[in-house]
Amino acid sequence: MAFKRIKSLLVGTFSIFTLILSTPVLAQNHDNNNETEAAQEKEVKLDPAEIILEHIQDAHEWHFFSFGDFHASIPLPVILYSPTNGLTLFSSSRFHHGHEAYNGYKLEHGKIVAEDGSKVYDFSLTKNVVQMFLALILLVFLLTGIAKKYKSGQGVTSAPKGWQSLLEPVITFIRDEAAKPNLGHKWQKYLPYLLTVFFFILINTLFGLLPGSANVTGNIAFTIVLGIISFFVILFSTNSHFWGHIFWPPGVPFLIKLILIPIEFASFFIKPAALIIRLFANMVAGHIIILSFVTLIFIFGSMATVAGWSVSPLSVAFAVFIYLIELLVAFIQAYIFTVLTAVFIGQAFEGGHNDTDGHADAVII
Amino acid sequence: MELLLPALGLLFWTLVAFAIVFFILKKYAWSAILKGLNDREQNIADSIATADKVRQEMAQLKSENEALLATAREERAAMLKEAKETKDRIIGQAKDEAKLQAAKIVADAHASIEQQKMAAMTDLKNQVGNLVVEVSEKVLRKELSNKPEYESYIRQLTQEVKLN
C-alpha cells in the first residue's frame, strides 16, 4: 500500500523535526550567563516582567515565597544525563538556589548546565513534573474509584453518587458532543483516548490555578506532547481517500492543484501545531493577566506605598474576575482540544464511503 | 523567548505520564465507566419500552374487558327476553289446559247428570208404572179378571209415555 509508506515517511520526518527543535533548548543555556548576574545586581529594583515570567515558568525547586533571606521552598530531585558523566541524581537544594555549583553542574537562570560546557540532558523532576504527577495520581485515583462503583452496580441499577454525579455528565458530554458526532461509527474506538486527553488537560489546568502551583498546561513542552500524540493518532487514522485529497485534490484545475497540494499538506501539520499553540497561549495568557493584576499593586507600591494600598482592591477585584474566567477557560480549552482532535481524526478517515461529507467542512485550525 | 522552548525533561515526563495514565485509565476506568453508563442507558430505554408495552397491553385488556361486558350484557338481555317468552308461553299453555280441563269436567258433569236423570226417569217411569198398575189393579181387581192382559197393556202404555 502506497499510502502506508507515505505514512511511515511522515512519521519519520516529523520525528526528525521534533529532535531538531529540541536542540536549541540546550544551546540557549549559555547565553543567559550575563543576564543572570545583571539581574542579581539590581535585585532591589522591581522588574514586573521577570517576576511574571518566573512565575509561569518551570523550576527545579518548588518556591512558595521569600522573606528577606528566608526562602520557603521544597527542593526537588534533579536527574541529569550527560554522555561523559552518565546518569546523575541529586537534590536541587545542592545548588542553594543557584548560588553554588554541585558535581560539575550549575544552575543558570533556571537551567542546569555543565560547568565545562558539555551537553547535559535534564530529566529532572521539576515543579511542573511533580505537580503533574500529583494531579494525575489524583485523577487515576478518582476515576478508578468511580469505575469500581460502576462495576459494583451503583450508577447502573441505582442512582450515581458523589464523584460519579460530578464526572458522569462530563464523560457523557465528551461522548455525545465530541466523539459521536465527529467519529461516525468508530467513536467507541477513540473514546478512551479523547476522555483521557480531556481529563489530562482539565486536571492539570485546574491544579495550575491553585495558588503557589506550577503552570503545567501553560508550558509549551506539555502541550507539544499532547499535540504530537494527537498528530500520531490522526496520522494512524488516515485512509487512502484522505491522502488522495491532499496530494491530488479532485475537481480543481491543474494549476490550482499545484497551489493546493502544498497548502493541504501543510495543513496536516498545522492542525496539531494549532492545538499545541492554542492551549499553551490560552493558559499562559490567563496566568500572565492574573499575575499582572497582582503585580500592579507592587508596581504602584514601588512608586508610593499609599498608591500600592489604594490600587490593591481594584487589582484584586480584577484578578478574581480573571480567575473565575480562567476556571471557565480550563473547561473550555480542555473541551476544545478534545473536540478538535476528534474532528481531525474524523476528517482523516471519513469520505471513504460517502464523499459528500468531505467537502462540506470548513477549514478548522 | 525561553517560554516557547520546550524543556526536554518535561517533554519526556509528560509523554511517560500520559502513556501510563492512558493505559491505566483505559484498562481500569473507562471500560467500566462507559460500560456502566451504557448499561444504565440501555436499562432505562428497556424499562421505558417495557412500560409502553405494558400500557398497550393494559389498554388492550381493557378494550377486551369492555367487549366481554358488552356481550355479557347482550346475553343477559336475550336470556331475560327468552325467560319472559317462556313464562308467557307456559302461562298460556296452562290457561289453555285449564280451560280444556274445565270444559271436560263440565261436559262430564253434564253427561253424568244426564245419565242420572235418565236413570231417575227410568226408575220414576217404573215406579209410576208400578204405581199405576197397583192402582189400576186395585181399581180393576174388582172389575177385571184378566190381569196379565192389562198388565202388558199398561207396560205398552208406559213405554209409549216419554217424559221430556
Interface residues (C-beta under 8 A of the other chain):
Chain A: L21 S22 P24 V25 L26 Q28 L53 I56 Q57 D58 I79 H109 Y121 D122 F123 S124 L125 T126 N128 V129 M132 F133 L136 L139 V140 L143 T144 I146 A147 K148 Y150 K151 G155 V156 T157 E168 I171 T172 R175 L191 P192 Y193 L195 T196 F199 F200 N219 I220 A221 F222 I224 V225 L226 I229 V284
Chain B: E2 L3 L4 L5 P6 A7 L8 G9 L10 L11 F12 W13 T14 L15 A17 F18 V21 F22 I24 L25 K26 Y28 A29 W30 S31 A32 I33 L34 K35 G36 L37 D39 R40 N43
